[in-house]
């Protein structure tokens, strides 16, 4: 039987061999700390580039032809670099780029861009960069170079940004000087993943992964990766009330076939990573309740029919 994951991985590596070199060269030239243009930047130019990025992004996600999607993506990278080269571009939100996730640190010290590109074989490529908020408005960034299939043990690996377990991030959680990044990761034609990455900025760049996950079995790991059937969804979200990351417990449809992740899905129970002194401690079988909301009083409680509004209709 053909190993589809391996085939997808080899296809991915072949494309990255050329694409990542281009990306690394483009981004690497920008870390010299030079100030571009006049202080304050060129807002009109950035807006014009953002319009171009939005059109390229649409092509990346909607064009049926894979070569054209790839070409649009490489042009997207170069255009994004041009926009970020503008002085004080950190202040520009790029909020029309729906295809790109942009997360900012709570203290506005940096933000992280991430996005994906789907290939015709059902696998995915990931792209991203970390942009620092510099005091003089100059551009300083760390490109994220996806090496998913070259990382042998991702749950135990600690890596630099040029060796990234690619994902598209949707939530950031501060962790005593580090940050937990919650991400979605389309993976193969049959398996999707969600990831909890740990990011820590260092003097010379950024570190990905940290041995702060205290597992149920008593060991530690550097990131959490969840694998499940592509046709189901998985809940993975930070609960600010309880200060924990809550997620669906995944189980196989047939317990006799462990690690056949295309058969995995939520079993209606929930686990959590509890934040304790900068560590993430596994907690099994936690109750999941929606936190109180100011608008709760606007909805009817079925258990209290006396509080329901009356229509005024009187049927004899």
C-alpha positions as MATLAB code, in Angstrom:
seq = 'XXXXXXXXXXXXXXXXXXXXXXXXXXXXXXXXXXXXXXXXXXXXXXXXXXXXXXXXXXXXXXXXXXXXXXXXXXXXXXXXXXXXXXXXXXXXXXXXXXXXXXXXXXXXXXXXXXXXXXXXXXXXXXXXXXXXXXXXXXXXXXXXXXXXXXXXXXXXXXXXXXXXXXXXXXXXXXXXXXXXXXXXXXXXXXXXXXXXXXXXXXXXXXXXXXXXXXXXXXXXXXXXXXXXXXXXXXXXXXXXXXXXXXXXXXXXXXXXXXXXXXXXXXXXXXXXXXXXXXXXXXXXXXXXXXXXXXXXXXXXXXXXXXXXXXXXXXXX';
ca = [
       0.000    0.000    0.000;
       1.290    3.454   -0.856;
       2.038    5.596    2.202;
       0.157    8.754    1.288;
       1.711   10.736    4.105;
       5.194    9.876    2.849;
       4.258   10.759   -0.738;
       2.792   14.050    0.413;
       5.892   14.686    2.488;
       8.254   14.111   -0.423;
       6.162   16.356   -2.660;
       6.206   18.977    0.031;
       9.962   18.734    0.530;
      10.615   19.102   -3.208;
       8.618   22.303   -3.352;
      10.130   23.651   -0.168;
      13.635   23.010   -1.499;
      13.166   25.918   -3.884;
      10.438   27.919   -2.159;
      12.045   28.108    1.264;
      15.365   29.215   -0.184;
      13.580   32.126   -1.834;
      11.736   32.944    1.381;
      14.836   32.705    3.543;
      16.763   34.955    1.183;
      14.009   37.554    1.078;
      13.506   37.657    4.824;
      17.150   37.250    5.759;
      18.135   40.414    3.917;
      15.730   42.375    6.086;
      17.247   41.673    9.482;
      20.084   44.188    9.169;
      18.240   46.758   11.282;
      18.205   49.414    8.540;
      15.579   52.133    8.652;
      13.666   52.438    5.396;
      12.341   55.771    4.108;
      11.115   58.615    6.239;
       9.933   58.174    9.812;
       6.220   57.429    9.953;
       6.161   55.294    6.819;
       4.128   55.619    3.655;
       0.544   54.761    4.556;
      -0.743   55.127    1.004;
       1.895   52.753   -0.321;
       1.120   50.135    2.330;
      -2.585   50.344    1.561;
      -1.872   49.853   -2.130;
       0.285   46.825   -1.342;
      -2.435   45.479    0.954;
      -4.902   45.618   -1.954;
      -2.461   43.586   -4.045;
      -2.016   41.102   -1.205;
      -5.781   40.629   -0.890;
      -6.073   39.792   -4.604;
      -3.130   37.402   -4.453;
      -4.585   35.785   -1.348;
      -7.860   35.154   -3.151;
      -5.952   33.404   -5.937;
      -3.961   31.348   -3.421;
      -7.156   29.943   -1.912;
      -9.488   29.752   -4.914;
      -7.473   29.111   -8.088;
      -7.974   25.475   -9.239;
      -4.506   25.304  -10.826;
      -1.827   24.364   -8.297;
       1.081   26.037  -10.191;
      -0.876   29.291  -10.273;
      -1.625   29.049   -6.538;
       2.062   28.497   -5.827;
       3.058   31.383   -8.080;
       0.529   33.663   -6.377;
       1.908   32.626   -2.990;
       5.514   33.498   -3.894;
       4.372   36.851   -5.231;
       2.370   37.275   -2.017;
       5.534   36.729    0.051;
       7.508   39.296   -1.940;
       4.663   41.809   -1.745;
       4.282   41.314    1.995;
       8.017   41.912    2.418;
       7.678   45.153    0.458;
       4.844   46.284    2.721;
       6.659   45.387    5.930;
       9.799   47.209    4.739;
       7.919   50.480    5.089;
       8.919   52.308    8.311;
       6.600   51.672   11.253;
       4.642   49.080    9.282;
       4.048   47.312   12.604;
       1.291   49.850   13.236;
      -0.585   48.828   10.088;
      -3.220   46.143   10.839;
      -3.513   44.451    7.404;
      -7.057   43.628    8.468;
      -8.343   42.988    4.946;
      -6.120   39.885    4.614;
      -8.673   37.314    5.742;
      -6.514   34.451    4.527;
      -3.680   35.336    6.934;
      -3.757   34.968   10.717;
      -2.104   37.901   12.498;
      -1.658   37.599   16.268;
      -0.082   40.342   18.401;
       1.593   39.855   21.760;
      -0.339   41.482   24.637;
       2.532   43.923   25.220;
       2.766   44.684   21.469;
       6.406   43.600   21.391;
       5.845   41.445   18.295;
       3.219   39.936   16.047;
       3.134   36.709   14.098;
       1.779   36.183   10.580;
       0.834   32.660    9.460;
      -1.037   31.155    6.532;
      -1.316   27.941    4.555;
      -1.413   26.781    0.958;
      -3.237   23.597   -0.021;
      -1.717   21.282   -2.629;
      -3.640   19.078   -5.048;
      -2.520   15.891   -3.285;
      -4.330   16.971   -0.103;
      -1.216   18.083    1.799;
      -0.394   21.636    2.893;
       2.460   24.127    2.928;
       2.760   26.685    5.735;
       4.288   30.146    5.691;
       4.808   32.787    8.316;
       7.021   35.330    9.993;
       7.478   37.034   13.350;
       7.678   40.840   13.106;
       9.218   42.715   16.036;
       7.945   46.129   17.095;
      11.153   48.196   16.915;
      11.481   51.585   18.585;
      12.896   53.271   15.469;
      10.359   51.763   13.061;
      12.964   49.639   11.248;
      12.077   46.150   10.089;
      13.227   43.204   12.171;
      11.631   39.844   11.567;
      12.230   36.126   11.903;
      10.875   34.039    8.992;
       9.136   30.776    9.838;
      10.300   28.039    7.469;
       8.108   24.943    7.408;
      10.089   21.709    7.849;
       7.243   19.499    9.068;
       8.369   16.293    7.375;
      11.993   16.694    8.437;
      11.207   16.792   12.177;
      11.441   13.213   13.429;
       9.949   13.652   16.931;
       8.036   16.936   16.960;
       6.627   16.434   20.478;
      10.193   16.415   21.830;
      11.968   18.845   19.487;
      13.201   22.358   20.322;
      13.941   24.324   17.190;
      14.731   27.700   15.676;
      12.433   29.489   13.264;
      14.147   27.969   10.226;
      12.956   24.522   11.375;
       9.249   25.133   12.007;
       6.455   22.619   12.581;
       4.138   24.694   10.397;
       0.612   25.680   11.422;
      -1.810   28.565   11.066;
      -2.257   30.123   14.504;
      -5.526   31.502   15.813;
      -4.891   32.194   19.518;
      -1.954   33.334   21.669;
      -1.641   32.701   25.426;
       1.126   34.372   27.539;
       3.238   31.916   29.559;
       5.665   33.679   31.931;
       7.845   35.197   29.227;
       6.890   32.672   26.564;
       3.708   32.256   24.513;
       1.496   29.282   23.728;
       0.264   29.432   20.139;
      -2.859   27.426   19.289;
      -2.900   26.431   15.645;
      -4.749   24.540   12.937;
      -2.740   22.254   10.681;
      -4.263   20.600    7.641;
      -1.879   17.703    7.108;
      -2.792   14.874    4.695;
      -5.853   13.940    2.606;
      -7.215   12.037    5.616;
      -5.753   13.594    8.767;
      -5.933   17.094   10.221;
      -3.971   18.296   13.230;
      -4.194   20.946   15.887;
      -1.048   22.148   17.607;
      -0.027   23.925   20.794;
       3.329   25.512   19.987;
       5.504   27.347   22.516;
       7.297   30.459   21.297;
      10.034   32.239   23.225;
      11.961   35.231   21.907;
      15.714   35.147   22.527;
      18.578   37.601   22.042;
      19.429   36.102   18.667;
      16.006   35.102   17.350;
      13.190   32.903   18.568;
      12.858   29.410   19.995;
      10.037   27.021   19.099;
       9.146   24.340   21.617;
       9.842   24.085   25.319;
       9.639   21.135   27.732;
       6.845   22.605   29.872;
       4.058   20.109   29.083;
       3.609   17.760   32.054;
       1.814   14.787   30.515;
      -0.712   12.364   31.978;
       1.914    9.602   31.906;
       4.313   11.657   34.035;
       6.725   12.724   31.314;
       7.288   16.029   29.540;
       7.000   17.209   25.952;
       7.845   20.382   24.077;
       4.573   20.866   22.163;
       1.194   19.177   21.902;
      -0.039   17.745   18.595;
      -3.506   16.289   18.055;
      -4.289   14.146   15.011;
      -7.812   13.310   13.870;
     -10.057   12.592   10.890;
     -10.108   15.409    8.377;
     -13.919   15.418    8.203;
     -14.483   16.202   11.896;
     -13.662   19.261   13.972;
     -11.778   19.538   17.257;
     -12.252   22.120   20.010;
      -8.964   23.615   21.253;
      -9.241   26.961   23.011;
      -7.914   28.942   25.948;
     -10.338   29.272   28.881;
      -9.422   32.576   30.523;
     -11.780   32.018   33.479;
     -10.072   28.779   34.550;
      -6.662   29.728   33.083;
      -6.348   26.545   31.052;
      -6.357   25.290   27.470;
      -9.373   23.031   26.981;
      -9.670   20.513   24.168;
     -11.729   17.590   22.895;
     -10.547   14.173   23.982;
      -9.848   12.242   20.788;
     -10.461    8.517   20.463;
     -10.433    6.004   17.573;
     -13.674    4.607   16.206;
     -12.172    1.142   16.691;
     -10.050    0.855   19.884;
      -8.291   -2.157   18.353;
      -6.581    0.120   15.814;
      -4.583    2.694   17.821;
      -2.667    5.414   15.961;
      -4.864    5.066   12.878;
      -5.514    8.788   13.146;
      -7.863    8.970   10.175;
     -10.305    7.117   12.481;
      -9.922    9.511   15.435;
     -12.502   12.046   16.523;
     -13.987   13.707   19.650;
     -15.692   11.354   22.127;
     -17.742   14.117   23.868;
     -15.359   14.403   26.826;
     -12.774   17.129   27.404;
      -9.248   17.386   28.766;
      -7.151   20.443   29.582;
      -3.673   21.850   30.002;
      -3.774   23.812   33.238;
      -1.405   26.789   33.439;
       0.634   26.524   36.652;
       3.759   28.615   37.255;
       4.633   28.788   33.579;
       3.996   25.082   32.960;
       1.135   23.255   31.279;
      -0.149   20.420   33.447;
      -2.437   17.801   31.908;
      -5.861   17.411   33.533;
      -8.216   14.677   32.330;
     -11.990   14.795   31.979;
     -12.772   18.428   32.782;
     -16.291   19.889   32.621;
     -16.769   22.362   29.798;
     -19.147   25.231   30.465;
     -19.659   28.497   28.646;
     -18.579   31.448   30.824;
     -21.292   33.926   31.889;
     -22.033   36.629   29.335;
     -23.678   40.042   29.847;
     -26.308   39.183   27.224;
     -27.434   35.970   28.953;
     -30.489   37.747   30.413;
     -31.781   38.426   26.894;
     -32.414   34.730   26.256;
     -35.246   32.584   27.585;
     -34.556   29.909   30.169;
     -36.684   26.843   29.275;
     -36.786   25.923   32.979;
     -38.498   29.231   33.837;
     -41.492   29.588   31.509;
     -42.951   32.319   33.710;
     -40.158   34.597   32.478;
     -40.918   34.057   28.784;
     -42.363   37.040   26.879;
     -46.041   36.835   25.938;
     -47.186   37.425   22.376;
     -50.588   38.838   23.322;
     -52.397   36.289   21.177;
     -55.441   34.909   23.024;
     -56.786   31.699   21.512;
     -60.295   30.762   22.803;
];
